[in-house]
Amino acid sequence: MAHLDVHDSGEGTPVVLLHGLTATHRYVVMGSKALERSGHRVIAYDARGHGQSDPADPYDYPALAADLQRVLDERDIDRAVLAGSSMGAHTLLRFALEQPERALALVVITPAYDPADFPGDLVRWDALADGLERSGVEGFVEAYGPITGPWAETTEKVLRQRLSLHAHPAAVAQALRQVPRSRPFAELSQLAELSMPVTIVASRDEADPGHPLSVGEEYARTIPGARLVTEDASSSPIAWQGGQLSRVIADAAA
C-alpha cells in the first residue's frame, strides 16, 4: 500500500484538508494554524503522487476518495469536517456522495468540475504534464503561459514554490493527465442528495479564471441549504488567504 504523507495536529472536532492538483497539504489553509488554535484536530495530507506521498496509479476520483477513507480509517475517525480545494473539493464530494454518514460538514473550495463541460481542455493539461516531464518547474511554468492580472506576481511565485515540493514530479505529470479525465460525479443533480451542511468558497472569474465563479454558484444552487462565500470585487481570493479561509472552515465545523 502506497505511503501517504499525513500531518495530524490539534485536538477537537476533526477537520480533514484536501489540496488541489499539483499542490501539497501546505496549500489549503496556506500554513495557518488558526484551526488548531480554535479547537480543531487538523488532518492534512499529500494526495497520492504529490508532495512526499508515494506514486500510486491510478490518479482518478475513485482512488482519491478511497485514500480519504483510508486516512480516516487509520485514525479511527468516524466523522469529520471535510475541506478541499479544486481536486480536493471534487474528491470530498465524491466521498460524501458515497458515504454521507462520515461527513459532518463540507467546505468545497474553488470547484472547477462542470459535468456539462467534461472533460474540458485536455490539450492544456497534457501540455502542462509534458512541460513538467521535459523541464521540471520551468517547463511547467512555460507551458502554463503568461500570467496576467493584479495577482500575477503572487500567482507565479506560489506556482513555482508548490511545484518544487514534489518528491516525484513524474507522478504529478501522470496525475495532470489522469485527474482531468476522471469524473467525481456524473451529473450536477446528484449534489442535491447532500444533506450535511455545505459551504462553497468560490473565486471571482477575473481573480482565478481556472475556477469560475459560475461553477461555485451552480453548486450552491443545487445543494440544499448550501452557503456561498466569495471575496469582494478586486480583492484577492479567499482561497489564497489562509487565516480567512480557516475562519470559514471553523464556522462550518461549529
Secondary structure, 3 states (H helix, E strand, C coil): CCCCCEEEECCCEEEEEECCCCCCHHHCCCCCCHHHHCCEEEEEECCCCCCCCCCCCCCCHHHHHHHHHHHHHHCCCCCEEEEEECHHHHHHHHHHHHCHHHEEEEEEECCCCCHHHCCCCHHHHHHHHHHHHHHHHHHHHHHHCCCCCCCHHHHHHHHHHHHCCCCCHHHHHHHHHHHHHCCCCCCHHHHHHCCCCEEEECCCCCCCCCCCHHHHHHHHHHCCCCEEECCCCCCCCHHHCHHHHHHHHHHHHC
